[in-house]
Amino acid sequence: MNATHDDELDYDLEITRVTRRYSGGGTWVSGTIDGEYRFEALVFPEHADNPEWEIGESKISKLWIARIKNKEQVFNWDRGPDQPAATKKTQAVIDFLAGGLADYIYAE
């Protein structure tokens, strides 16, 4: 799929770093999407004890997204919403990551 509208993505996901935490569990994941966004996420193999701490049912408790071109932060979640999605395209990136990043990282 080619990006033809502002809210569509190619969903070209590149994981650039995966760092497992020794205390508190979870894994930090850094990467890019669609060559346009950078992200850092703290993902877990299980759902949070408090459902309000994760984005939907994503197993993501922290997610930061910025545009690569101008380094502008376009979304931030830290066990709750700090900055909402700046655009529909940003929301599409969030939905894509929430839809399977944790499962991808913890796939056996």
Secondary structure, 3 states (H helix, E strand, C coil): CCCCCCCCCCCCEEEEEEEECCCCCCEEEEEEECCCEEEEEEECCCCCCCHHHCCCCCCEEEEEEEECCCCCEEEEEECCEEECCCCHHHHHHHHHHHCCHHHHHCCC
